[in-house]
Amino acid sequence: MLRALALAAAILGISAPAFAASTRSDETGQALREETEPHQVVTGRIAGVDGWHRLVLVDRAKGGTMVLRLTPETVVTADGRPASVEDIKEGVPIRAAYKAAYGHNRALVVDVSRLGAFPPAHVTPEPAP
């Protein structure tokens, strides 16, 4: 799980001093291939969620909408911390890394903001007292 969170932080460009790399290895090398393949990042607001089909409709910050397909491998975080699919709610800001393949946008990492906005990527959040 820590490896997935560290990967999520790296993909989305957020500071992750608390995430340590895991020593878990994947004998098939599939995880390494997935981590090194190119991906795209989208930011915006969640316009709708279809939990049954695991789809998220995103109003993109740059205009237009797009659909993200969640998979069992999708890492979900809220403000950079572990979260679940139930945290993905309509109207919430979203930042996601995805891969477009076979006519679908497969979400790799989804980060939602419970705070209503994301800090700039270059700013390291202050640790909680």
C-alpha positions in Angstrom: 0.0 0.0 0.0 2.8 2.4 0.8 4.4 1.8 -2.6 1.1 2.6 -4.3 0.8 5.8 -2.3 4.3 6.8 -3.1 3.6 6.1 -6.8 0.4 8.2 -6.5 2.3 11.1 -5.1 4.9 10.9 -7.8 2.4 10.6 -10.6 0.3 13.6 -9.4 3.4 15.7 -8.5 2.5 16.1 -4.8 4.9 16.1 -2.0 5.1 12.8 -0.2 7.6 12.9 2.6 5.4 10.5 4.7 5.2 7.9 2.0 8.0 5.3 2.2 8.8 3.0 -0.6 7.8 -0.6 0.0 10.2 -3.5 -0.7 7.4 -5.6 -2.2 8.5 -7.1 -5.5 6.4 -8.2 -8.4 7.9 -11.4 -9.9 6.2 -10.7 -13.3 7.5 -7.2 -13.6 4.0 -6.0 -14.5 4.0 -3.3 -11.8 7.3 -1.9 -13.1 5.9 -1.8 -16.7 2.7 -0.1 -15.4 4.7 2.5 -13.5 7.0 3.4 -16.4 4.4 3.6 -19.2 3.3 7.2 -20.1 0.2 8.5 -18.4 -1.9 11.7 -18.6 -3.1 13.9 -15.7 -6.5 15.6 -15.5 -7.7 18.2 -13.0 -11.2 19.6 -12.4 -14.4 18.8 -10.5 -16.4 15.6 -10.3 -19.6 16.1 -12.3 -21.0 12.6 -11.6 -20.2 9.2 -10.2 -21.6 5.8 -11.4 -20.6 3.5 -8.6 -22.1 0.4 -10.2 -20.1 0.8 -13.4 -17.1 2.4 -11.5 -17.2 5.5 -13.7 -16.4 9.1 -12.8 -17.4 12.1 -15.0 -15.0 14.9 -14.7 -15.5 18.6 -15.6 -12.0 19.4 -16.7 -10.3 22.6 -15.5 -9.3 23.2 -19.1 -12.8 22.8 -20.4 -14.9 19.9 -21.5 -15.8 16.7 -19.7 -14.3 13.2 -19.7 -15.0 9.8 -18.1 -12.6 7.9 -16.0 -13.0 4.2 -15.5 -12.0 3.0 -12.0 -10.4 -0.5 -11.7 -9.5 -2.6 -8.7 -5.9 -1.3 -9.1 -6.9 2.4 -9.0 -5.3 4.1 -6.1 -7.7 6.5 -4.4 -6.5 9.3 -2.1 -8.1 12.3 -0.4 -5.7 15.2 0.0 -2.8 12.8 -0.6 -3.9 10.4 2.1 -5.4 6.9 1.7 -9.1 7.0 0.9 -11.8 4.8 -0.7 -14.1 5.0 -3.7 -16.8 6.3 -1.3 -14.8 9.5 -1.0 -15.3 10.3 -4.7 -18.4 12.6 -4.6 -20.0 14.9 -7.0 -18.8 18.5 -6.9 -15.4 17.6 -5.2 -12.2 18.8 -6.9 -10.3 15.9 -8.5 -6.8 15.3 -9.8 -6.2 12.0 -11.6 -3.6 10.2 -13.5 -4.9 7.9 -16.2 -4.1 6.0 -19.4 -6.2 6.1 -22.5 -6.5 2.6 -24.1 -9.2 0.8 -26.1 -11.6 3.8 -26.0 -11.5 4.1 -22.2 -9.6 6.3 -19.7 -8.4 3.9 -17.1 -7.7 5.7 -13.8 -4.4 4.9 -12.2 -4.6 7.3 -9.3 -7.5 9.5 -8.2 -6.9 12.2 -5.6 -9.9 14.1 -4.4 -9.9 17.2 -2.1 -12.0 17.3 1.0 -10.7 20.8 1.5 -12.3 22.2 -1.7 -9.0 22.9 -3.5 -5.5 21.5 -4.0 -2.4 23.3 -2.9 0.0 24.2 -5.7 2.2 21.1 -6.6 5.4 22.9 -5.6 4.2 23.7 -2.1 4.9 21.2 0.6 2.1 21.0 3.1 2.9 21.8 6.7 2.9 18.8 9.0 0.0 18.7 11.5 1.0 19.8 15.0 
